[in-house]
Structure formats: C-alpha cells, structure tokens
Amino acid sequence: MISKRKMITINEELCNGCGQCVPSCEEGALAIVDGKAKLVKEIYCDGLGACLGDCPTGALKVAVREAPDFNPDAVAEHLKAQGREVPDHMPSPESLRLDGPGGSKLAGGCPGAAIKTMIPCGQTNIPIATPAGGSALSHWPVQLRLVPPTAPFLKDADLLLTADCVPVAMPSYHGEYVPNRVVLMGCPKFDDQQSYIEKIADIIVANELKSITVMEMEVPCCSSMSVILNEAVKRAGKSVDAVRVTVGRNGSVLDTVPLNFQM
C-alpha cells in the first residue's frame, strides 16, 4: 500500500561515504553504493531516523512523502539473508502512516498542555517521600511538541533539552540537572525530527536563551538530539552556548562536551 509517511532522504552532495549510518539502521535499509549512502528499499525504512545521529555531515534527513508501506516481514527476511539479528520489535505499517486509518495524529485541546509556572516541590512544605528530594520542575508542559515558543518560562532561560529516556535511566537527573533550568523533552527516534528543528529554532529566535544543555542516551536511536539542535541553530541563524551530556544505560554520565555549531 502507498501511504504518506516519514522516509529517510540522503543528500549525496553532503554524503562522504563514511558508512557510519549503515550499522545504526537496525532494519538494514542503508548501504554504501559507489561511495555514497543509498536507501536499499523503501519497504525496509521505518522513517524513524535512528541513523541520523551517526551522520557526521548532516546528509541524512527525515522527510514526509508518499511511499510503499514499511514491511516488517520483508525486513526480517532481508536481515536473515545478511546474517544480521532481527529486532525483537518493529513498528507496524499502520502506526507509521500519516494519512488514513491508524495514521499518526497529534491530539489538540488537551487540558494537560496548559502553560503553567510552578514552585519546585523542594521549595514548598509538601512532604518529600525520597531521601534524594522532590521534583525540581518549575514549569509545565515539558514535552517539546506542546511548549509554544512564547511560553513565559522560556525567556532568558537555561534550557535542558532532554531525550525521553534520560530521566528514567539517571537517578540524579532532578538533583543535578533540572534545578534552575527549563526542561524540554522529546524522543528523536519516534517523533517528527523536522518539527523539532522548527520548534527549537522558533524558541531560539523568540527568546534570549542563556544556554542549552542537551542530554542524550548512549544508544544510537537517542543520539540525534544534538544533531537536531545543530539544525535548529542553523535555521535560527542565532548561536547559543551549549553542551552535550551523554548518559549511559546505567545512569552514569559518560561524556560532557561543548557543542560548536555549524552556522
């Protein structure tokens, strides 16, 4: 079935043929052909962009277009023929469609998306149940998709751009990173990366941000948040001091490095 969905696109002028994107695609949808990355078959690509974070030149993008449905059975056969491991879980074709029944839709009008500035739990008389202390969150919402660029808590903010899995893995997240920062969370694998780029760019343009701290997990599907930020900075045409914090699956900080944006 042909449907509108996300697909990987490759800018051959930017691609240097390094091949770093190939192993990061669990479905085996990418290969190096004649010195350039190529999409082997559209039915192998889930369009979720796990490969983006491993491209050093920014040649890979996610675009929405009409394409044949993702085919998990064909992917399994393709991987077995290559002697590669078949992922335990793959998305269904229906979940990837952006049109028709089962297509992804962004719900609107949710009361939980209302803008709210809060007093962190540790600064109130609310009982704290854990020795590590309470929530340091000072605003709502926190999902990047739901926060408008004009939200008052973004003004002159130190931004904490966090991949969704980080707080689950990292027990010290609230104590060490959230205080005095504005949290924006998202999943660079399953969400629309282009919409993230546009939203972050709008936030940078609309606000005099003091800094941005990007927190990513060590796993490939999570490592493109800093790539998204770099694209957003280029789109905004306005740089900002930023660092990337890489978190291990055991919750430890593996690396903290400053980001030098390509304008």
N, C-alpha and C positions, 0 to 999 in steps of 0.2 A: 504494500500500500504506500502511495505517495502522500506525505503529510508535511506540514510546516513544523520544523523542529530545529534545534541547535546543531550546528556542524562545525568541525574544525576546518579552518581555511589556512593556507600556507602562502606566505609572501616569498616567492622564490628569489627575489632580489635581496631580501634580508637573510635568507637561509644560507648558512655556511657549510651545511652538510655534516655537522659535528656528530649527529646521531643521538644526542642526549635525550631527545624526546621519545625515541623508539622504545626503550625498556620501561619507561614510565606509563606507557599505554598498555593497560592490562589486557585489552581486547585484541592487541596486535594489529591495530588499524593503520599504523605508520611503518614506513620502510624508507631506507635511503636508496634512491634510484638515480643513477647518473649524477651523483654528488649532491642531490637535493632531497629533502624530506618530501614524501608523497603519501597521499591517502590511498591505501591499498584498495579498499572497497568502502563505499558509503555505509553499507549494512553492518560493517564492523565498528563503526564510530558511534559512540553513545552521545557525543557532543558535550560531555560534562567537563572537559578541559583539564584532566589530570596531567596532561603533557605540557601545559603552558608554563608551569613554574620551572621546567628544566630547559627551556629555550633561552640561551644567553643573548640572542639578538632581537627577541620580540617578533620573530617571523610567524609565530602561530597565534591565531585569534579564534574566538568563537563568534560565529555569525548565524543568524536565523534565516533559513531558506527552505524551500521545498526539496525533499529528498526521500529516497526509499526508507521505510521504517528500519530501525535498529533490529537486528536479528540475532538473539542470544544463541539459538541453536547453531546457526552458521558460524558464529564466533567460537563456540565450543569446538566444532569440527576443525576450524582454522588453527586454533591453538594446539589441539592434539596432533595435527599434522606437522606442526613445528616442534613438537616435543615440549611445549610450554604448559604450565599449570593453568587449569581453567578456574576462574574466580568462583568462590562459593556463591556469591550473589551478583546478579546482573539486573539492571533495570528492565522493566517490561516495555515493549514498544509503545503501549498506550500511555505510560507515565511520561514519556518523552515528547509526545505530540503537543503542540501549542495551539492546535485547532481541532475541532470536532470533539466527540465523546471521549472523556478521560484526559483531555488536554489540560496542561497546567494553567491555572488561572490565579491571579493574585486577588485575594478577597479584600474588599474595602469596607469601610464603615465599622471596623472593629473597635469597641469601646476601649480595649486594651492598648490601642495605638495612640490614645490621647497624650499630648505632651504634658509632662509633669516634672517639676523640680522637687527633689526630696531632701530631707535631712538624713544623712547616713545613720544606720542603726546604732553604731558605736557612739554617736553624739546625742542620743536620747536616753530616756530611762527605761527603754524596752529591755526586758531580760534577754541576756545573750546565752544561748544554750551550749556553745562550744568554747573550749579554752582559747581557741585561736581568735575569738572575737566575732563580731557580727558583720553584716554586709556593709561595704564601704561605698555602695552605689548611691549616686547623688541625683539621678535623673531617670526618666522613663519616656519613651521606649528605648531599647538598646539595639534592636535589630536595624541594621543599616538600611534595609528596604523601607522601614517605617519612619525614619527620622528625617524631617524636612530640613533643607539647608539653612532655613531661617530660624530653627529652634533656638530659643534664647540661651540655652546652656552651651551652645557651640561658640558663642562669642568669646574671643581671647582664650580659647580652651587649649589644654594639653590633651590631645586625642589619643585614645587607646584602641587601635584598630585590631580586633581580635578574631582569629579563626574560631569557629564554634567549639571545637574540641578542646581548646586550651584550658578553659576553666575546669573541665571535667578531669583532666589529667593532672592539673597543677594545684596542689593544696594551698600554696601560698599566694594564689592569684589575687584574692581580695586584700590580703595584708600587705603585699609588696607592690602591686601594680595599679590597683583601682583607686586608692586614695588620691584625691586632687586631680583625677583625670576623668575625661568623658569617654565612656565605653561605647563603641560601635562594633557590633558583632555580625558575622556572616560566614557562610560556607562557600569558599571559592570553587569547590567541585560541583555542588548541586545547584547553586544559584546562578543567575544570569550575570556573567562577569562584565559584559558591556554596560549593563545598568549600574553595576557597582562603580565602574570607571566614571560614568557620567555623574552619579550621585556624589562621589568623593570630590570630583572636580568642582562641582557646584558648591560644595561645602568649603573648599579651599578658597574659591573666588569670593564667597559671601562673608567669610569670617577671617579675622586676623589670628590664625592659629599660632600658638606659641611653639608647639612641637607635635610630632606624631610618633607614637611607638607602635610598631607593627608586631603582633605576636602570632607566630605560626608553629604548627607541629612539625616534627621532623619528617613525617610521611609525605610522599610526593604530591598526593591529591590536595594537601593543605598548604603547599609551599608557594602558591602563586599569589598570595595576598599582597606581598611586596611588589610583585610584577604589576598587579592591578593598581597599586598606589603610584608606581612609576608612570604608568599610562595616564592616570588621573592628573598627576602633576604636569605632564607634558600638555594635556588638554587644557588645564587651567592657565598654563603659562606663568605660574607663580610658585616658586620653590618654598620649601618649609623644612626646618631642621627635623630629621627623622632617624630613628634607629630600628633595626630588626632584631627581635628576640626569637630564637629558635628553641622550642621546648621539646624534650624527649617524651616518649610514651610513659616513662616512669615519673614524669612531672619535673624533672630537673632541667635547668637552663643549660643548653648545650653551647649556645653562642649568642653574643650580643655585638652587633656591628653597626656602624653608622651607614646610612644609605646616601649614595651620591647619585642624584637623579640625572637622567639623560634628557635635557630640555630640547 
